[in-house]
Amino acid sequence: MVDLEALFSVESIRIFNRWCKDSSDPHGCLCRLSNASVSLLNGNNDTVAAFSTNDTCGSSEIDISFTTPCLTVLPSASPTALSCLPNARKVKLHQQNTGLPIQLFEMKAVNSSGVNIAQGGNATQSSTFNNNQDKFGANNAVDGDSDTFTHTK
């Protein structure tokens, strides 16, 4: 989970999925995020938007758009479609279906200005592979460095 440390309008989430050994992914590590859920939580930890990653096998990048059309609130003869973005404080990635560890290079939460609001946020995870926080810790997912990665047990 990534705490954005303030409430932000989130336009999209981009996950840089991690392959194993080499980019041809001979061990199927890209599949580990298949059917995971990505949730945006408000300041009360209530889910304000959710998305399933579906089949991630062969996908090194997972793009999730939270932009949805909505109508103007004010009465109008011709309502205008606006872009409605969920306001979130936290981004939660959860894999409950496979029992496989989660590993990823980077997670970005992007606002409507194109700014990665997750970078430098406080990240946590349920477990860490080999208990090695430096090499596999959650903050590697939001450090802006695509050479580091996070890995659960």
C-alpha positions in Angstrom: 0.0 0.0 0.0 1.2 3.5 -0.8 0.2 6.4 1.4 0.2 9.5 -0.8 0.3 11.5 2.5 -2.5 13.9 1.3 -5.8 13.6 -0.6 -5.2 13.8 -4.3 -7.3 13.4 -7.5 -6.0 10.3 -9.2 -6.3 10.0 -12.9 -4.3 6.7 -13.4 -2.1 4.1 -11.9 0.8 2.6 -13.8 2.5 -0.5 -12.5 5.8 -1.6 -13.9 5.5 -5.4 -13.5 8.6 -7.4 -12.7 9.8 -10.2 -14.9 12.2 -13.0 -13.5 15.7 -13.6 -14.7 15.3 -11.7 -18.1 12.6 -9.8 -20.0 11.4 -12.9 -21.8 10.1 -14.0 -18.4 10.7 -17.7 -18.7 9.4 -18.3 -15.1 6.1 -16.5 -15.6 6.6 -13.9 -13.0 4.6 -11.3 -15.0 1.6 -13.5 -14.3 1.9 -13.0 -10.5 -0.2 -9.8 -10.7 -3.0 -11.5 -12.7 -6.4 -10.7 -11.2 -4.9 -8.6 -8.4 -7.0 -5.7 -7.2 -5.9 -2.1 -7.2 -8.0 0.1 -4.9 -7.9 3.8 -4.1 -8.8 4.6 -0.5 -9.8 8.0 1.0 -8.6 9.4 4.3 -11.0 7.1 6.2 -9.6 4.0 4.3 -12.9 3.6 2.4 -12.6 2.4 -1.1 -13.4 5.1 -3.6 -12.4 3.3 -6.8 -11.3 -0.3 -7.6 -9.9 -2.1 -10.6 -8.9 -5.7 -11.4 -5.7 -6.3 -13.3 -7.1 -9.3 -15.2 -4.5 -11.3 -17.1 -1.0 -9.7 -16.7 1.0 -12.6 -18.3 3.3 -11.0 -20.8 2.5 -7.4 -19.6 5.5 -5.5 -18.3 3.3 -2.4 -17.8 -0.2 -2.3 -16.4 -2.1 1.0 -17.0 -5.3 1.7 -15.0 -7.4 4.7 -15.9 -9.8 6.1 -13.3 -11.1 8.8 -15.6 -14.9 8.5 -15.9 -17.3 10.8 -17.6 -19.9 12.6 -15.4 -22.5 15.2 -16.1 -22.5 18.8 -14.7 -24.3 19.2 -11.5 -25.9 22.5 -12.3 -29.2 22.3 -14.3 -28.5 22.9 -17.9 -30.4 22.6 -21.2 -27.3 20.7 -22.6 -25.3 19.0 -19.8 -21.6 19.0 -20.3 -19.6 15.8 -19.8 -16.7 16.4 -17.4 -13.9 14.1 -16.2 -14.5 12.9 -12.7 -11.5 11.7 -10.8 -11.6 9.8 -7.5 -9.9 11.6 -4.6 -7.6 9.2 -2.8 -5.1 9.2 0.0 -3.8 5.6 -0.5 -3.3 3.1 -3.3 -3.6 -0.5 -2.3 -2.4 -3.4 -4.5 -3.8 -6.7 -3.2 -3.3 -10.3 -4.6 -5.6 -12.7 -2.7 -6.3 -15.2 -5.5 -3.1 -16.9 -6.4 -1.1 -17.0 -3.2 2.0 -16.0 -5.2 4.3 -13.2 -4.1 3.9 -9.7 -5.5 6.9 -8.2 -7.1 7.1 -5.0 -9.2 9.6 -2.5 -10.3 7.6 0.7 -9.7 4.1 2.0 -9.1 3.0 5.4 -10.2 -0.1 7.3 -9.2 -0.7 10.1 -11.7 -2.8 13.2 -11.2 -4.5 15.2 -14.0 -1.3 17.3 -14.5 0.7 14.2 -15.2 2.6 14.3 -11.9 3.6 11.0 -10.2 2.1 11.7 -6.8 3.2 8.3 -5.4 6.9 8.9 -5.8 8.5 9.3 -2.4 5.3 8.3 -0.6 5.3 5.9 2.3 4.9 2.3 1.1 4.1 -0.8 3.1 3.6 -4.4 2.2 2.4 -7.5 4.1 5.8 -9.3 4.0 9.3 -8.8 2.5 11.2 -11.6 0.7 14.2 -12.7 2.9 13.2 -9.9 5.3 15.6 -7.8 3.2 14.1 -4.3 3.3 16.9 -2.6 1.4 16.8 -5.0 -1.6 13.1 -6.0 -1.6 11.3 -3.4 0.6 8.0 -1.7 -0.3 9.5 1.8 -0.7 11.4 0.5 -3.8 8.0 0.6 -5.6 7.9 4.4 -5.2 11.6 5.4 -5.3 11.5 6.5 -8.9 14.3 4.0 -9.7 13.3 1.3 -12.2 16.4 -0.8 -11.3 15.0 -1.5 -7.8 12.0 -3.7 -7.1 9.7 -4.8 -4.3 9.1 -8.5 -3.5 6.8 -10.1 -0.9 7.3 -13.6 0.5 
